[in-house]
Amino acid sequence: MARIKYYYDTETCKYERIKTKTSDVVLNSLGFLVLALLFSVGIVILFNTYFESPKTLQLKNDVKELKYSLESLQNELTILEEVSSSLEYNDNNIYRVIMGAEPITESIRNAGVGGSNRSAKLNERDFEGKDMVIETKNRVDLIKRKLFIQSQSHDELRSLIENKEQMLAAIPAIQPVPNEQLVALASGYGSRYHPVYKVRKMHWGIDFAAPIGTPIYATADGKISLIEVSFKGYGKQIEINHGFGFISKYAHMHEFTVKKGQRVKRGELIGYVGNTGLSTAPHLHYEVERNGKKVNPINYFFNDLTPEEYEKLVELASIENQSLGM
């Protein structure tokens, strides 16, 4: 119950009751509220000055965690950069050298990295650790670009390796008939006396003397491009197109075991030694072409011979004797 207040009126010599106006009540209430509000704001400012709120503490902890994560990421990026540099060195100085490919320059590996607008949005903002974030982003961009270039290089090398394997398989690299004792070679490549015309003529291949029916093998992978039967010249003959400019020819055969258009592998049986066409004794006349020019087949017998056996075969092929046929 509110207390009733009085005052002494000197004119009437009586105690009169004090009457409170509504406006006074309102003003007093507003003053109290303003004072309470100011006091509260002061308390809040004082608290925030000397004490951190849970949300602020959480944000600061989050910032510390992010900074630690960025530092760990940069350490991992350093390892990735070292691995990338090792891959680039091996790619340029080993793999591409072996495959005969030009090395990739540093300008190409770094192309497209570090553009002026790549970190523009980050630069517009201001926050703690901004420089570290921008640096990390730029390093990631550089590694991504280098790895992309490196993957393209590996694809190119893989294609070169596949072509190299095919090319090696296309080189006529073995003897076309069994010749372990190296006694079958009867006449070599070069100027020789013709067995019929008795004049010196260019002998474009090598003659292997062997009994009729001796197996003849393809000297490299390829496709049978010609099968011909004639009573003169090369007699029964086969040509194999090996690709990469290589063609091998097998003449004076007895019979065939393959058909035109058939693909064969190195060492696969294609027929038998004969004495057909312009031939004076059972033998195989063997020729090799490279890019449209006939070459000495002796230069390609390296797949099934030791260095000593090869030297002996070269010596036998160099003897100027009479050929056994065309």
C-alpha atoms as a printed R data frame, in Angstrom:
    type eleno elety resid chain resno      x       y        z
1   ATOM     1    CA   MET     A     1  0.000   0.000    0.000
2   ATOM     2    CA   ALA     A     2  1.458   3.309   -1.058
3   ATOM     3    CA   ARG     A     3  2.407   5.716    1.707
4   ATOM     4    CA   ILE     A     4  0.318   8.917    1.906
5   ATOM     5    CA   LYS     A     5  2.368  12.070    2.291
6   ATOM     6    CA   TYR     A     6  1.272  15.386    3.911
7   ATOM     7    CA   TYR     A     7  2.562  18.907    4.148
8   ATOM     8    CA   TYR     A     8  1.801  21.749    6.682
9   ATOM     9    CA   ASP     A     9 -0.151  24.660    5.209
10  ATOM    10    CA   THR     A    10  0.770  27.872    7.139
11  ATOM    11    CA   GLU     A    11 -2.227  29.723    5.853
12  ATOM    12    CA   THR     A    12 -4.788  27.289    7.116
13  ATOM    13    CA   CYS     A    13 -2.569  25.982    9.896
14  ATOM    14    CA   LYS     A    14 -3.497  22.476    8.827
15  ATOM    15    CA   TYR     A    15 -1.750  19.390    7.375
16  ATOM    16    CA   GLU     A    16 -2.807  18.982    3.812
17  ATOM    17    CA   ARG     A    17 -2.432  15.766    1.744
18  ATOM    18    CA   ILE     A    18  0.157  15.885   -1.066
19  ATOM    19    CA   LYS     A    19 -1.452  15.062   -4.399
20  ATOM    20    CA   THR     A    20  0.879  13.386   -7.030
21  ATOM    21    CA   LYS     A    21  0.328  14.351  -10.650
22  ATOM    22    CA   THR     A    22  0.242  11.683  -13.370
23  ATOM    23    CA   SER     A    23  2.903  13.527  -15.349
24  ATOM    24    CA   ASP     A    24  5.215  13.404  -12.383
25  ATOM    25    CA   VAL     A    25  4.713   9.650  -12.089
26  ATOM    26    CA   VAL     A    26  5.450   9.183  -15.767
27  ATOM    27    CA   LEU     A    27  8.570  11.359  -15.667
28  ATOM    28    CA   ASN     A    28  9.872   9.637  -12.586
29  ATOM    29    CA   SER     A    29  9.297   6.224  -14.176
30  ATOM    30    CA   LEU     A    30 11.042   7.248  -17.380
31  ATOM    31    CA   GLY     A    31 13.968   8.607  -15.456
32  ATOM    32    CA   PHE     A    32 14.279   5.392  -13.548
33  ATOM    33    CA   LEU     A    33 14.165   3.327  -16.748
34  ATOM    34    CA   VAL     A    34 16.790   5.513  -18.441
35  ATOM    35    CA   LEU     A    35 19.045   5.261  -15.442
36  ATOM    36    CA   ALA     A    36 18.571   1.477  -15.330
37  ATOM    37    CA   LEU     A    37 19.278   1.202  -19.069
38  ATOM    38    CA   LEU     A    38 22.458   3.253  -18.805
39  ATOM    39    CA   PHE     A    39 23.570   1.177  -15.898
40  ATOM    40    CA   SER     A    40 22.915  -2.040  -17.837
41  ATOM    41    CA   VAL     A    41 24.819  -0.806  -20.910
42  ATOM    42    CA   GLY     A    42 27.716   0.127  -18.706
43  ATOM    43    CA   ILE     A    43 27.731  -3.317  -17.135
44  ATOM    44    CA   VAL     A    44 27.662  -4.970  -20.582
45  ATOM    45    CA   ILE     A    45 30.497  -2.772  -21.889
46  ATOM    46    CA   LEU     A    46 32.542  -3.450  -18.785
47  ATOM    47    CA   PHE     A    47 31.912  -7.196  -19.085
48  ATOM    48    CA   ASN     A    48 32.795  -7.318  -22.787
49  ATOM    49    CA   THR     A    49 35.939  -5.292  -22.126
50  ATOM    50    CA   TYR     A    50 37.358  -7.610  -19.513
51  ATOM    51    CA   PHE     A    51 35.507 -10.868  -20.275
52  ATOM    52    CA   GLU     A    52 34.913 -12.727  -23.639
53  ATOM    53    CA   SER     A    53 31.582 -14.198  -24.524
54  ATOM    54    CA   PRO     A    54 31.254 -17.949  -25.256
55  ATOM    55    CA   LYS     A    55 30.560 -17.147  -28.921
56  ATOM    56    CA   THR     A    56 33.693 -15.014  -29.178
57  ATOM    57    CA   LEU     A    57 35.746 -17.728  -27.525
58  ATOM    58    CA   GLN     A    58 34.323 -20.302  -29.968
59  ATOM    59    CA   LEU     A    59 35.120 -18.096  -32.973
60  ATOM    60    CA   LYS     A    60 38.667 -17.541  -31.754
61  ATOM    61    CA   ASN     A    61 39.131 -21.277  -31.268
62  ATOM    62    CA   ASP     A    62 37.765 -21.864  -34.771
63  ATOM    63    CA   VAL     A    63 40.271 -19.355  -36.165
64  ATOM    64    CA   LYS     A    64 43.127 -21.133  -34.360
65  ATOM    65    CA   GLU     A    65 41.971 -24.505  -35.723
66  ATOM    66    CA   LEU     A    66 41.755 -23.113  -39.254
67  ATOM    67    CA   LYS     A    67 45.220 -21.589  -38.962
68  ATOM    68    CA   TYR     A    68 46.635 -24.903  -37.737
69  ATOM    69    CA   SER     A    69 44.876 -26.745  -40.575
70  ATOM    70    CA   LEU     A    70 46.315 -24.286  -43.104
71  ATOM    71    CA   GLU     A    71 49.813 -24.776  -41.728
72  ATOM    72    CA   SER     A    72 49.402 -28.573  -41.952
73  ATOM    73    CA   LEU     A    73 48.077 -28.203  -45.496
74  ATOM    74    CA   GLN     A    74 51.091 -26.099  -46.462
75  ATOM    75    CA   ASN     A    75 53.424 -28.782  -45.101
76  ATOM    76    CA   GLU     A    76 51.625 -31.382  -47.227
77  ATOM    77    CA   LEU     A    77 51.804 -29.046  -50.219
78  ATOM    78    CA   THR     A    78 55.575 -28.833  -49.750
79  ATOM    79    CA   ILE     A    79 55.778 -32.643  -49.977
80  ATOM    80    CA   LEU     A    80 53.562 -32.643  -53.068
81  ATOM    81    CA   GLU     A    81 55.733 -29.969  -54.685
82  ATOM    82    CA   GLU     A    82 58.834 -32.090  -54.079
83  ATOM    83    CA   VAL     A    83 57.130 -35.150  -55.599
84  ATOM    84    CA   SER     A    84 55.942 -33.064  -58.551
85  ATOM    85    CA   SER     A    85 59.472 -31.737  -59.135
86  ATOM    86    CA   SER     A    86 60.841 -35.287  -59.050
87  ATOM    87    CA   LEU     A    87 58.239 -36.410  -61.597
88  ATOM    88    CA   GLU     A    88 59.088 -33.479  -63.850
89  ATOM    89    CA   TYR     A    89 62.824 -34.208  -63.665
90  ATOM    90    CA   ASN     A    90 62.375 -37.923  -64.482
91  ATOM    91    CA   ASP     A    91 59.905 -37.061  -67.227
92  ATOM    92    CA   ASN     A    92 62.224 -34.581  -68.953
93  ATOM    93    CA   ASN     A    93 65.600 -36.236  -68.338
94  ATOM    94    CA   ILE     A    94 64.813 -39.957  -68.456
95  ATOM    95    CA   TYR     A    95 61.482 -41.003  -69.974
96  ATOM    96    CA   ARG     A    96 61.254 -38.393  -72.735
97  ATOM    97    CA   VAL     A    97 64.946 -38.844  -73.570
98  ATOM    98    CA   ILE     A    98 64.494 -42.620  -73.920
99  ATOM    99    CA   MET     A    99 61.445 -42.175  -76.149
100 ATOM   100    CA   GLY     A   100 63.088 -39.428  -78.214
101 ATOM   101    CA   ALA     A   101 60.544 -36.756  -77.193
102 ATOM   102    CA   GLU     A   102 61.295 -33.096  -76.535
103 ATOM   103    CA   PRO     A   103 61.322 -32.073  -72.843
104 ATOM   104    CA   ILE     A   104 58.478 -29.895  -71.552
105 ATOM   105    CA   THR     A   105 59.686 -26.396  -70.697
106 ATOM   106    CA   GLU     A   106 59.046 -24.780  -67.326
107 ATOM   107    CA   SER     A   107 57.007 -22.014  -68.975
108 ATOM   108    CA   ILE     A   108 54.551 -24.590  -70.325
109 ATOM   109    CA   ARG     A   109 54.301 -26.403  -66.994
110 ATOM   110    CA   ASN     A   110 53.529 -23.076  -65.237
111 ATOM   111    CA   ALA     A   111 51.229 -21.695  -67.953
112 ATOM   112    CA   GLY     A   112 47.834 -20.425  -66.804
113 ATOM   113    CA   VAL     A   113 48.841 -20.063  -63.119
114 ATOM   114    CA   GLY     A   114 48.867 -16.866  -61.067
115 ATOM   115    CA   GLY     A   115 46.404 -14.771  -63.065
116 ATOM   116    CA   SER     A   116 45.535 -11.318  -61.691
117 ATOM   117    CA   ASN     A   117 41.879 -12.203  -60.981
118 ATOM   118    CA   ARG     A   118 42.371 -15.595  -59.373
119 ATOM   119    CA   SER     A   119 42.544 -14.131  -55.828
120 ATOM   120    CA   ALA     A   120 40.668 -10.879  -56.486
121 ATOM   121    CA   LYS     A   121 37.695 -11.776  -54.289
122 ATOM   122    CA   LEU     A   122 39.947 -12.742  -51.411
123 ATOM   123    CA   ASN     A   123 41.931  -9.518  -51.735
124 ATOM   124    CA   GLU     A   124 38.727  -7.498  -51.395
125 ATOM   125    CA   ARG     A   125 38.090  -8.936  -47.938
126 ATOM   126    CA   ASP     A   126 40.064  -8.359  -44.759
127 ATOM   127    CA   PHE     A   127 40.405 -11.182  -42.256
128 ATOM   128    CA   GLU     A   128 43.033 -12.786  -40.101
129 ATOM   129    CA   GLY     A   129 45.293 -15.146  -42.040
130 ATOM   130    CA   LYS     A   130 44.270 -13.759  -45.445
131 ATOM   131    CA   ASP     A   131 47.845 -13.849  -46.794
132 ATOM   132    CA   MET     A   132 48.248 -17.482  -45.774
133 ATOM   133    CA   VAL     A   133 44.968 -18.463  -47.457
134 ATOM   134    CA   ILE     A   134 45.937 -16.679  -50.704
135 ATOM   135    CA   GLU     A   135 49.390 -18.269  -50.694
136 ATOM   136    CA   THR     A   136 47.912 -21.740  -50.123
137 ATOM   137    CA   LYS     A   137 45.366 -21.247  -52.892
138 ATOM   138    CA   ASN     A   138 48.048 -20.150  -55.361
139 ATOM   139    CA   ARG     A   139 50.248 -23.150  -54.491
140 ATOM   140    CA   VAL     A   140 47.314 -25.524  -54.954
141 ATOM   141    CA   ASP     A   141 46.538 -23.937  -58.343
142 ATOM   142    CA   LEU     A   142 50.155 -24.376  -59.428
143 ATOM   143    CA   ILE     A   143 50.313 -28.038  -58.388
144 ATOM   144    CA   LYS     A   144 46.971 -28.762  -60.111
145 ATOM   145    CA   ARG     A   145 48.277 -27.230  -63.341
146 ATOM   146    CA   LYS     A   146 51.585 -29.074  -63.176
147 ATOM   147    CA   LEU     A   147 49.896 -32.407  -62.479
148 ATOM   148    CA   PHE     A   148 47.546 -31.830  -65.414
149 ATOM   149    CA   ILE     A   149 50.515 -31.166  -67.724
150 ATOM   150    CA   GLN     A   150 52.277 -34.220  -66.271
151 ATOM   151    CA   SER     A   151 49.255 -36.454  -66.924
152 ATOM   152    CA   GLN     A   152 49.209 -35.241  -70.551
153 ATOM   153    CA   SER     A   153 52.916 -36.043  -70.809
154 ATOM   154    CA   HIS     A   154 52.321 -39.570  -69.488
155 ATOM   155    CA   ASP     A   155 49.547 -40.079  -72.058
156 ATOM   156    CA   GLU     A   156 51.948 -38.973  -74.795
157 ATOM   157    CA   LEU     A   157 54.706 -41.271  -73.490
158 ATOM   158    CA   ARG     A   158 52.256 -44.193  -73.269
159 ATOM   159    CA   SER     A   159 51.343 -43.651  -76.925
160 ATOM   160    CA   LEU     A   160 55.033 -43.464  -77.873
161 ATOM   161    CA   ILE     A   161 55.757 -46.683  -75.964
162 ATOM   162    CA   GLU     A   162 52.916 -48.501  -77.707
163 ATOM   163    CA   ASN     A   163 54.169 -47.299  -81.097
164 ATOM   164    CA   LYS     A   164 57.734 -48.238  -80.130
165 ATOM   165    CA   GLU     A   165 56.613 -51.766  -79.211
166 ATOM   166    CA   GLN     A   166 54.786 -52.085  -82.523
167 ATOM   167    CA   MET     A   167 57.811 -50.741  -84.409
168 ATOM   168    CA   LEU     A   168 60.192 -53.159  -82.660
169 ATOM   169    CA   ALA     A   169 57.842 -56.031  -83.509
170 ATOM   170    CA   ALA     A   170 57.814 -54.838  -87.159
171 ATOM   171    CA   ILE     A   171 61.607 -55.010  -87.630
172 ATOM   172    CA   PRO     A   172 62.711 -58.214  -89.466
173 ATOM   173    CA   ALA     A   173 65.023 -59.298  -86.668
174 ATOM   174    CA   ILE     A   174 65.450 -63.089  -86.999
175 ATOM   175    CA   GLN     A   175 66.710 -65.516  -89.636
176 ATOM   176    CA   PRO     A   176 63.888 -66.860  -91.807
177 ATOM   177    CA   VAL     A   177 65.075 -70.494  -91.675
178 ATOM   178    CA   PRO     A   178 66.598 -72.665  -88.914
179 ATOM   179    CA   ASN     A   179 70.325 -71.920  -88.979
180 ATOM   180    CA   GLU     A   180 71.746 -72.680  -85.557
181 ATOM   181    CA   GLN     A   181 75.094 -73.839  -86.979
182 ATOM   182    CA   LEU     A   182 75.283 -70.805  -89.311
183 ATOM   183    CA   VAL     A   183 75.987 -73.035  -92.331
184 ATOM   184    CA   ALA     A   184 72.820 -72.315  -94.319
185 ATOM   185    CA   LEU     A   185 73.906 -68.880  -95.553
186 ATOM   186    CA   ALA     A   186 75.140 -69.548  -99.075
187 ATOM   187    CA   SER     A   187 75.286 -66.110 -100.664
188 ATOM   188    CA   GLY     A   188 75.156 -62.584  -99.281
189 ATOM   189    CA   TYR     A   189 73.869 -59.189 -100.337
190 ATOM   190    CA   GLY     A   190 75.799 -57.314 -103.051
191 ATOM   191    CA   SER     A   191 77.346 -57.837 -106.450
192 ATOM   192    CA   ARG     A   192 77.474 -61.602 -107.218
193 ATOM   193    CA   TYR     A   193 77.876 -63.905 -110.233
194 ATOM   194    CA   HIS     A   194 74.493 -64.898 -111.573
195 ATOM   195    CA   PRO     A   195 74.166 -68.736 -111.592
196 ATOM   196    CA   VAL     A   196 72.512 -68.785 -115.037
197 ATOM   197    CA   TYR     A   197 73.801 -65.728 -116.894
198 ATOM   198    CA   LYS     A   198 77.352 -66.041 -115.473
199 ATOM   199    CA   VAL     A   199 77.746 -62.273 -115.183
200 ATOM   200    CA   ARG     A   200 78.031 -60.048 -112.149
201 ATOM   201    CA   LYS     A   201 74.648 -58.719 -111.079
202 ATOM   202    CA   MET     A   202 73.354 -57.055 -107.976
203 ATOM   203    CA   HIS     A   203 72.059 -59.647 -105.560
204 ATOM   204    CA   TRP     A   204 69.396 -57.837 -103.515
205 ATOM   205    CA   GLY     A   205 69.055 -60.392 -100.748
206 ATOM   206    CA   ILE     A   206 70.580 -63.363  -98.937
207 ATOM   207    CA   ASP     A   207 70.409 -67.001 -100.038
208 ATOM   208    CA   PHE     A   208 69.926 -69.692  -97.393
209 ATOM   209    CA   ALA     A   209 70.749 -73.167  -98.748
210 ATOM   210    CA   ALA     A   210 68.386 -75.749  -97.235
211 ATOM   211    CA   PRO     A   211 66.615 -78.955  -98.269
212 ATOM   212    CA   ILE     A   212 63.195 -78.730  -99.887
213 ATOM   213    CA   GLY     A   213 60.563 -78.688  -97.153
214 ATOM   214    CA   THR     A   214 62.657 -76.776  -94.602
215 ATOM   215    CA   PRO     A   215 60.315 -74.471  -92.594
216 ATOM   216    CA   ILE     A   216 60.325 -70.757  -93.372
217 ATOM   217    CA   TYR     A   217 59.317 -68.299  -90.646
218 ATOM   218    CA   ALA     A   218 58.109 -64.701  -90.722
219 ATOM   219    CA   THR     A   219 60.933 -62.508  -89.479
220 ATOM   220    CA   ALA     A   220 58.612 -59.883  -87.936
221 ATOM   221    CA   ASP     A   221 54.952 -59.137  -87.281
222 ATOM   222    CA   GLY     A   222 53.040 -58.054  -90.343
223 ATOM   223    CA   LYS     A   223 50.422 -58.736  -92.989
224 ATOM   224    CA   ILE     A   224 50.807 -61.001  -96.034
225 ATOM   225    CA   SER     A   225 50.697 -58.460  -98.861
226 ATOM   226    CA   LEU     A   226 51.663 -60.738 -101.784
227 ATOM   227    CA   ILE     A   227 51.506 -64.437 -102.638
228 ATOM   228    CA   GLU     A   228 52.676 -65.185 -106.166
229 ATOM   229    CA   VAL     A   229 53.348 -68.339 -108.176
230 ATOM   230    CA   SER     A   230 55.641 -68.104 -111.207
231 ATOM   231    CA   PHE     A   231 57.764 -70.507 -113.264
232 ATOM   232    CA   LYS     A   232 60.484 -67.876 -113.669
233 ATOM   233    CA   GLY     A   233 62.169 -65.203 -111.640
234 ATOM   234    CA   TYR     A   234 61.372 -65.599 -107.934
235 ATOM   235    CA   GLY     A   235 59.153 -68.630 -108.492
236 ATOM   236    CA   LYS     A   236 56.773 -69.062 -105.584
237 ATOM   237    CA   GLN     A   237 57.166 -66.049 -103.330
238 ATOM   238    CA   ILE     A   238 55.624 -64.236 -100.362
239 ATOM   239    CA   GLU     A   239 55.863 -60.606  -99.328
240 ATOM   240    CA   ILE     A   240 55.028 -59.411  -95.823
241 ATOM   241    CA   ASN     A   241 54.272 -55.767  -95.116
242 ATOM   242    CA   HIS     A   242 55.399 -55.137  -91.531
243 ATOM   243    CA   GLY     A   243 54.492 -51.468  -91.378
244 ATOM   244    CA   PHE     A   244 56.839 -48.621  -90.383
245 ATOM   245    CA   GLY     A   245 58.374 -48.883  -93.891
246 ATOM   246    CA   PHE     A   246 59.530 -52.531  -93.564
247 ATOM   247    CA   ILE     A   247 58.781 -55.248  -96.174
248 ATOM   248    CA   SER     A   248 60.309 -58.730  -96.296
249 ATOM   249    CA   LYS     A   249 60.344 -61.087  -99.303
250 ATOM   250    CA   TYR     A   250 60.688 -64.908  -99.373
251 ATOM   251    CA   ALA     A   251 61.366 -66.426 -102.825
252 ATOM   252    CA   HIS     A   252 61.811 -69.820 -104.571
253 ATOM   253    CA   MET     A   253 59.449 -71.459 -102.038
254 ATOM   254    CA   HIS     A   254 57.988 -74.943 -102.329
255 ATOM   255    CA   GLU     A   255 54.579 -74.262 -100.792
256 ATOM   256    CA   PHE     A   256 52.718 -71.769  -98.590
257 ATOM   257    CA   THR     A   257 50.965 -72.141  -95.227
258 ATOM   258    CA   VAL     A   258 49.395 -68.663  -95.195
259 ATOM   259    CA   LYS     A   259 46.979 -66.642  -97.316
260 ATOM   260    CA   LYS     A   260 47.084 -63.123  -98.701
261 ATOM   261    CA   GLY     A   261 45.785 -60.594  -96.188
262 ATOM   262    CA   GLN     A   262 46.550 -62.837  -93.214
263 ATOM   263    CA   ARG     A   263 48.333 -61.291  -90.245
264 ATOM   264    CA   VAL     A   264 51.357 -63.170  -88.914
265 ATOM   265    CA   LYS     A   265 53.669 -62.902  -85.910
266 ATOM   266    CA   ARG     A   266 57.446 -63.044  -85.830
267 ATOM   267    CA   GLY     A   267 58.527 -66.706  -85.855
268 ATOM   268    CA   GLU     A   268 55.231 -67.947  -87.347
269 ATOM   269    CA   LEU     A   269 55.453 -70.613  -90.078
270 ATOM   270    CA   ILE     A   270 54.606 -69.189  -93.521
271 ATOM   271    CA   GLY     A   271 55.829 -71.949  -95.874
272 ATOM   272    CA   TYR     A   272 58.667 -74.259  -96.904
273 ATOM   273    CA   VAL     A   273 61.946 -73.990  -98.814
274 ATOM   274    CA   GLY     A   274 61.748 -74.954 -102.510
275 ATOM   275    CA   ASN     A   275 63.571 -74.741 -105.828
276 ATOM   276    CA   THR     A   276 61.047 -72.834 -107.943
277 ATOM   277    CA   GLY     A   277 61.596 -70.076 -110.502
278 ATOM   278    CA   LEU     A   278 65.078 -69.152 -111.687
279 ATOM   279    CA   SER     A   279 66.950 -71.268 -109.110
280 ATOM   280    CA   THR     A   280 69.856 -73.708 -109.434
281 ATOM   281    CA   ALA     A   281 69.441 -75.490 -106.057
282 ATOM   282    CA   PRO     A   282 66.968 -75.706 -103.177
283 ATOM   283    CA   HIS     A   283 67.269 -72.495 -101.172
284 ATOM   284    CA   LEU     A   284 65.434 -69.483  -99.794
285 ATOM   285    CA   HIS     A   285 66.102 -66.082 -101.298
286 ATOM   286    CA   TYR     A   286 65.347 -63.491  -98.597
287 ATOM   287    CA   GLU     A   287 65.089 -59.713  -99.054
288 ATOM   288    CA   VAL     A   288 64.304 -56.734  -96.817
289 ATOM   289    CA   GLU     A   289 63.020 -53.312  -97.886
290 ATOM   290    CA   ARG     A   290 63.063 -50.172  -95.754
291 ATOM   291    CA   ASN     A   291 61.073 -47.161  -96.942
292 ATOM   292    CA   GLY     A   292 60.963 -48.453 -100.509
293 ATOM   293    CA   LYS     A   293 64.694 -49.249 -100.753
294 ATOM   294    CA   LYS     A   294 66.233 -52.718 -100.643
295 ATOM   295    CA   VAL     A   295 68.695 -53.057  -97.791
296 ATOM   296    CA   ASN     A   296 71.132 -55.708  -96.622
297 ATOM   297    CA   PRO     A   297 69.128 -58.210  -94.494
298 ATOM   298    CA   ILE     A   298 72.279 -59.098  -92.557
299 ATOM   299    CA   ASN     A   299 71.922 -55.806  -90.685
300 ATOM   300    CA   TYR     A   300 68.712 -57.019  -89.060
301 ATOM   301    CA   PHE     A   301 69.715 -60.452  -87.706
302 ATOM   302    CA   PHE     A   302 70.136 -59.318  -84.118
303 ATOM   303    CA   ASN     A   303 67.261 -60.951  -82.257
304 ATOM   304    CA   ASP     A   304 68.416 -64.575  -82.222
305 ATOM   305    CA   LEU     A   305 72.208 -64.276  -82.453
306 ATOM   306    CA   THR     A   306 75.006 -63.610  -80.004
307 ATOM   307    CA   PRO     A   307 77.566 -60.940  -80.987
308 ATOM   308    CA   GLU     A   308 80.036 -63.693  -81.917
309 ATOM   309    CA   GLU     A   309 77.474 -65.534  -84.075
310 ATOM   310    CA   TYR     A   310 76.480 -62.300  -85.766
311 ATOM   311    CA   GLU     A   311 80.110 -61.490  -86.632
312 ATOM   312    CA   LYS     A   312 80.508 -64.948  -88.139
313 ATOM   313    CA   LEU     A   313 77.336 -64.517  -90.202
314 ATOM   314    CA   VAL     A   314 78.513 -61.131  -91.484
315 ATOM   315    CA   GLU     A   315 81.813 -62.697  -92.472
316 ATOM   316    CA   LEU     A   316 80.056 -65.478  -94.416
317 ATOM   317    CA   ALA     A   317 77.750 -62.993  -96.144
318 ATOM   318    CA   SER     A   318 80.704 -60.874  -97.280
319 ATOM   319    CA   ILE     A   319 82.299 -63.721  -99.275
320 ATOM   320    CA   GLU     A   320 81.889 -63.009 -102.993
321 ATOM   321    CA   ASN     A   321 80.550 -66.258 -104.399
322 ATOM   322    CA   GLN     A   322 77.845 -67.271 -106.840
323 ATOM   323    CA   SER     A   323 74.229 -66.717 -105.883
324 ATOM   324    CA   LEU     A   324 71.771 -69.637 -106.102
325 ATOM   325    CA   GLY     A   325 69.073 -67.689 -107.878
326 ATOM   326    CA   MET     A   326 67.698 -64.231 -108.488
